């Protein structure tokens, strides 16, 4: 890293939602992160981090995973140590996927969804998925390494209407620039 620009270091991405109403199947939102190499940042991800996994080098991990939204506070929490990520990676995308085990569920049918992205105590972004109501998944953050080696944050929620497996495969290809 050159110059005085430190860039983004360690980031926390968190989602929460209210449990499903009585008599309905549980709602399960999952955080997923995808890393992309610098030589082809629009290709397939090098690796994914999601429930029950972490990055091979330990820089991206999911520390909290809820299957029903009944947790206290934030139901899913992912940490990204971008400042420790190998130089060969130039882009990291984070998304939220709604599990579809009990039929199609969109963000409009998730009770009280919320997103928070922060670095330390500084909140970088917050959202409630209201502008992607028909989506079953969404990218919520893009981190890009600049020419100096510093990470920058590109906020924005972009909805997808794909199966969770398809979303993980294509989430990086259709992201706006």
C-alpha positions in Angstrom: 0.0 0.0 0.0 1.4 3.4 -1.0 0.6 6.9 0.3 -1.5 7.9 3.3 -4.7 6.1 2.2 -5.3 3.2 4.5 -8.5 2.1 2.9 -10.9 -0.3 4.4 -9.4 -2.8 6.9 -11.7 -5.0 8.9 -15.4 -5.0 8.1 -18.5 -6.6 9.7 -21.6 -7.3 7.7 -24.7 -8.2 9.7 -28.3 -9.1 8.9 -31.3 -9.6 11.1 -35.0 -10.4 10.6 -38.0 -11.2 12.7 -39.2 -14.8 13.0 -41.9 -16.0 10.7 -45.5 -15.7 11.9 -47.0 -18.7 13.7 -47.9 -21.5 11.4 -45.5 -20.4 8.6 -42.2 -22.1 7.9 -39.1 -20.5 9.4 -37.3 -17.8 7.4 -33.6 -18.3 6.8 -31.4 -15.6 5.4 -27.7 -16.4 4.7 -24.7 -14.2 4.2 -22.3 -15.2 1.4 -19.0 -13.7 0.4 -17.2 -14.3 -2.9 -13.6 -13.4 -3.7 -12.3 -12.6 -7.1 -8.7 -12.6 -8.4 -7.1 -9.4 -9.7 -6.4 -10.8 -13.1 -10.1 -11.5 -13.8 -12.4 -9.8 -11.2 -15.6 -10.5 -13.2 -15.1 -14.3 -13.6 -16.3 -17.1 -11.3 -15.3 -16.5 -7.7 -12.1 -18.1 -6.4 -14.0 -19.3 -3.3 -17.2 -18.6 -1.4 -17.7 -18.2 2.3 -21.2 -19.1 3.7 -22.8 -21.0 6.6 -20.4 -23.6 8.2 -17.4 -22.3 6.2 -14.7 -19.7 6.2 -12.0 -18.6 3.8 -8.9 -20.9 3.5 -6.7 -18.2 5.1 -9.2 -17.3 7.8 -9.7 -13.7 6.7 -13.4 -14.1 6.0 -15.6 -15.9 8.5 -19.2 -16.2 9.5 -19.4 -16.0 13.3 -23.2 -16.2 13.7 -25.7 -18.2 11.7 -29.4 -18.3 12.3 -31.9 -20.6 10.6 -35.0 -18.8 11.9 -34.4 -15.2 12.9 -34.9 -15.9 16.6 -31.5 -14.7 17.8 -30.9 -11.7 19.9 -29.7 -8.7 17.9 -28.0 -9.5 14.6 -28.9 -13.0 13.4 -26.0 -13.5 10.9 -22.6 -11.8 11.3 -19.7 -12.0 8.9 -16.2 -10.6 9.4 -14.0 -9.6 6.5 -10.3 -8.8 7.2 -9.6 -7.2 3.9 -6.3 -5.8 5.1 -5.0 -9.4 5.5 -6.4 -10.7 2.3 -3.8 -11.9 -0.2 -2.7 -9.4 -2.9 -3.9 -11.7 -5.6 -7.5 -10.8 -4.7 -8.9 -7.5 -6.1 -12.6 -7.8 -5.4 -14.9 -9.2 -2.7 -18.7 -9.2 -3.0 -21.1 -9.9 -0.1 -24.6 -11.1 -0.7 -27.7 -12.2 1.2 -29.7 -15.3 0.1 -33.1 -16.3 1.3 -33.2 -20.1 1.6 -36.1 -21.6 -0.4 -36.8 -24.9 1.3 -40.5 -24.3 1.9 -41.3 -22.6 -1.4 -40.4 -19.3 -2.9 -39.9 -16.5 -0.4 -38.9 -12.9 -1.4 -37.7 -10.0 0.7 -41.3 -8.7 0.7 -42.2 -11.8 2.7 -39.4 -11.5 5.2 -40.5 -9.8 8.4 -38.4 -6.9 9.5 -35.2 -7.5 7.5 -32.2 -5.2 8.2 -28.6 -4.9 7.0 -25.7 -3.1 8.6 -22.1 -2.8 7.3 -19.5 -1.3 9.5 -15.8 -0.8 10.0 -15.1 -0.7 13.7 -17.8 1.6 15.1 -18.3 3.5 11.8 -21.5 2.4 10.0 -20.7 2.3 6.3 -24.2 1.3 5.1 -27.6 0.3 6.4 -30.6 -1.1 4.4 -34.0 -2.8 4.8 -34.3 -4.5 1.4 -37.5 -2.5 0.7 -36.4 -1.6 -2.9 -35.8 -5.2 -3.9 -39.1 -6.7 -2.6 -39.4 -9.4 -5.4 -35.9 -10.6 -5.0 -34.8 -13.9 -3.4 -31.2 -12.8 -3.0 -29.2 -9.6 -3.2 -25.6 -8.3 -3.3 -25.2 -5.8 -0.5 -21.5 -4.8 -0.6 -18.6 -4.7 -3.0 -15.0 -4.1 -1.9 -12.5 -3.4 -4.5 -8.7 -3.0 -4.2 -7.4 0.1 -5.9 -4.0 0.7 -7.6 -2.3 1.6 -4.3 -3.5 -1.7 -2.7 -6.1 0.0 -0.5 -9.6 -1.4 -0.3 -12.6 0.8 -1.1 -16.2 0.2 -0.4 -19.0 0.4 -3.0 -22.4 0.4 -1.3 -25.6 -0.6 -2.8 -28.2 -3.4 -2.8 -28.9 -5.2 -6.1 -31.6 -7.8 -6.1 -31.6 -11.2 -7.9 -34.4 -13.6 -8.5 -32.2 -16.8 -8.7 -31.9 -20.0 -6.9 -29.2 -19.8 -4.1 -26.8 -22.0 -5.9 -27.2 -20.0 -9.1 -26.9 -16.7 -7.2 -23.5 -17.7 -5.8 -22.2 -18.5 -9.3 -23.5 -15.3 -11.0 -23.5 -12.7 -8.3 -20.2 -11.1 -9.5 -21.0 -11.1 -13.2 -23.9 -8.8 -13.2 -22.9 -6.3 -10.5 -23.1 -2.7 -11.7 -19.8 -0.9 -12.1 
